[in-house]
Amino acid sequence: MSDTETKLSAYRKDINEIDDKLVKLFIKRMETAGKIGSLKKEAGLPVLNVKREEEVKKRLTEDVPEVYKESVYKLYDAIFSISREHQESLKRQ
């Protein structure tokens, strides 16, 4: 195995471990979003809360290096979209 292949293998192992943690955290986040969705359903509140989403993105990007800020915004746009879909599905039940 070449030096490059050895390094790639090590980096990919690191990425796999990070991905495993991300998935576990995502599941926990979705379960919590589901609880929020149930509360919103009971209270007759809308799923979409633009102000809250913007506050979260602002908070999360405050200390993020400039080079990653746009990516974090896009990541959370996707996460919020998935969370809203999940909450909407709970409201229909």
SVG drawing of the C-alpha trace seen along z (x, -y; Angstrom):
<svg xmlns="http://www.w3.org/2000/svg" viewBox="-55 -36 59 38">
<polyline fill="none" stroke="black" stroke-width="0.4" points="0.0,0.0 1.4,-3.4 1.7,-6.3 -1.2,-8.0 -3.4,-5.0 -2.5,-4.6 -3.4,-8.2 -6.6,-8.0 -7.6,-4.9 -6.9,-6.6 -8.9,-9.7 -11.8,-7.6 -11.8,-5.7 -12.0,-9.1 -14.9,-10.2 -16.7,-6.9 -16.5,-7.5 -17.7,-11.0 -20.6,-9.9 -21.6,-7.3 -21.8,-10.0 -23.7,-12.4 -26.3,-9.8 -26.9,-9.1 -27.2,-12.8 -29.5,-13.3 -31.8,-10.6 -31.9,-12.2 -32.6,-15.5 -35.5,-14.1 -37.0,-12.4 -36.9,-15.7 -38.3,-17.5 -41.1,-15.0 -41.9,-15.9 -41.9,-19.5 -44.2,-18.7 -46.6,-16.9 -46.7,-19.9 -47.3,-22.2 -50.2,-20.0 -51.8,-20.0 -51.4,-23.8 -52.6,-24.4 -49.2,-26.1 -47.8,-26.1 -44.8,-23.8 -42.8,-26.6 -41.2,-29.1 -38.9,-31.2 -37.7,-33.4 -36.6,-30.4 -34.8,-28.9 -32.9,-32.1 -32.0,-32.4 -30.6,-28.9 -28.6,-29.4 -27.2,-32.7 -26.2,-31.1 -24.6,-28.2 -22.6,-30.3 -21.3,-32.9 -18.0,-31.1 -17.8,-29.2 -14.8,-30.1 -16.0,-32.2 -15.1,-29.5 -17.8,-27.1 -20.6,-29.6 -22.5,-29.1 -22.2,-25.3 -23.6,-25.4 -26.5,-27.5 -27.2,-25.0 -26.8,-22.1 -29.4,-23.5 -31.7,-24.5 -31.8,-20.8 -32.1,-19.7 -35.0,-22.2 -36.7,-21.0 -36.5,-17.4 -37.7,-18.3 -40.7,-20.2 -41.6,-17.3 -41.5,-15.0 -43.5,-17.4 -46.1,-17.8 -46.4,-14.0 -47.2,-13.9 -49.8,-16.6 -51.6,-14.5 -51.8,-11.5"/>
</svg>
